[in-house]
């Protein structure tokens, strides 16, 4: 027993001595030594088989009040691969590029039409620093111009794009596509990928706004979407077609909706979607398999246009029922326009084939090899139910109010 104690003491001394020779974190890189990458833009290069790759890095803003204030360092190089572009840019940056902070990849319209950008995205999913949570977006015009745009907000373009995408849930009018989701859709083979579309706007093009004395400053707008076959852009969706996609994809969290374009009603309504749920089922109808969508939506009325008189309680209830039908017609119109577009393109961006495979795999096996032909006339039915849960605090129009408030 006595011989064991000296052994234990010796072991403890050896371990303590070993600690003195240990360094800190292996391969550690200080934050101050890194150049955080925020955005990447893909344009066609001048030489065949090359891309003009733009990389936008963040740097702390000198004299900024908070550490969150950043400026940008943006570089563009022509390269045949993502790795080559990183190597070229790393030679001129005074900090080590850090890819883990990448927020968005902007793919120009020309690159998308030419195809082949999946090779760049393949690098993004394989390189350990990248995250599959980064956003993908199509740009009308050059991606380089978008990332070099001077915004009136003063934000770095990559961060502005990220903020607009993440705020898109408030209007639910365009899809949010992360790299991981895009790769998953590619893996289904039957579903055509879809990406939101970005463009820069100047005063007077979409809206009037003060130019602040800087003719070069602009705004960024995300509206509509692009439909791809693999990584090749086939066509754009209009705003209405994209909204229809959002309903059918069960991707509407909030939505501002109005009935001003409906001609059959003299009273028009504006409202906000409180919640919405889309379900689908594959069923037989007259001996044919069809996909049936059921959309249930709750809406709060926040605007009434064209009301000529004050209404009684019973009259207001009837008017609200009419509003439900009017809102349902708007939703149906958006969905039908999206279904029509899918048939015209013969590309299943709505994922109908995926739904059939999940609900009736035996039937799917009999049609999957001819699916692009089947899409053109595959039966799709639609049922929309709208419930007005809140109709505002007044049963009269402000224009025709007698001056006495009504609850």
Secondary structure, DSSP 8 states (H G I E B T S, - for coil): -HHHHHHHHHHHHHHHHHHHT--SSTT---GGGEEEEEEEEEEE-SSTT-EEEEEEEEEE-TT-SSTT-EEEEEEEEEESSHHHHHHHHHTT-SSEEEGGG--EEEEEHHHHHH--THHHHHHHHHSTT--TT-EEEEESS-HHHHHT--BTT---HHHHHHHHHHHGGGT--S---BHHHHHHHHHHSSS--EEEEEEEE-TTTSS----TT-TT-BEEEEEEEEEEETTEEEEEE-HHHHHHHHHHTT--S--EEE-TT-SS-SSEEEEEEEEEEEEEEEEEETTEEEEEEEEEEEEEEEEEES--S---HHHHHHHHHHHHHHHHHHHHHHHHHHHHHHHHHT--TT-HHHHHHHH-HHHHHHHGGGHHHHGGG--EEEEEEEEEEE--S-SS-TTT--S----
